[in-house]
Amino acid sequence: TRQHNFISVRDGEDVTLPCNIVRNDQDEYKSPAVELINLGKIGEKAQSKSSRLSVTENCSLVVKKVTVDDSGRYTCRQFNKSGQQQGQDASVHLFVINSEYLQHHNVFNLNCLIVIINIKIVLITVIKFILLFFFLSTVHEHKDDDNKVTLSFIQDCLPPQLNQLSKYTFVICIIACFFCLFVF
């Protein structure tokens, strides 16, 4: 069975990459390798990172103040004193997350924004139907002899309690509509 060790960390943080996972699929990876530590010493190509790299007593690699450039696959290969490899390679996949990107594109904020936009669309649609219903229920169409259409409010025909109710409901709907449009 394959074992995968994935570590995610934000840039600027310290991370310890363990050297304790045995993997059987090392031949599948063909990407170029850079030797960071050899026999406990920092390799030539890792000199620029030397102040940020160290090895623990159990051979785990410590990277201080990681950057996005530190992302990638790290393989631990242990050798005995005679140069023979001991056991299988252990690999860790490091993912460094750019903190600045998260501040501007926070997934939580993005999901909230999507929910708010959806709520706004639903509320506006509902309010439009309510306004249309109250408008149509309070307006009556008349045709005179010349086929001219005139609209007249039928509030006078309603009992006073319903007249007041429809006015208040209409005002409440307008306030709710403006609230939805400008608050969200």
Steps between C-alpha positions, in 0.01 A plus 500: 500500500610854432549742784485871432617760744378847412577806709346842443641809665472876450799688370717645774436212741744227603436140401650163590498242221510155661729227376292203607271404214591199290390521137500235229439725200820703475567395139183676385649845562725633227537863614852637555642468850702751698709364783433725797680306772774239447649322799364771728652786298312746283554427131642746246169581333335566836753759621254785440261327741766392749391741773147358480585126492587261778467129576362352821649195673239275335600635156194721452565814298412834663435790264466840663292782353380299202424672171285393207824396327552235769189313380566158355588140576769429756659156521698372793754232415704352783840334461716309743868582562614278213278691254230236465142628490304407810134420431286667241469867417255708701321782318302801612309738274517857628239754394572860597196727496555865415361700796451814291284304257290368788442851634357612168330176397392343826290196416274560800437860394446389143241241607326759718492743210344238274235421763426872551467554125264202472292624794489846344377360168231292672388790721484743211297252296259438790467872567431568132216246507363645823514854362339387177227317693422803716517735203263282298268451796466873557469613139193450288479547126207690344420541134280786397293533184802613293697187604736715707644309791511671837642354816338584828582382849229287650595584857178695538306179443686311774416515867725750690688219681610348167586840358739563789641148481582525131663843546718375785587180318591697189728730703659204679567328167663813358720537811595131482585535132731797562655316794580201277640715224729715710598294804602184317 
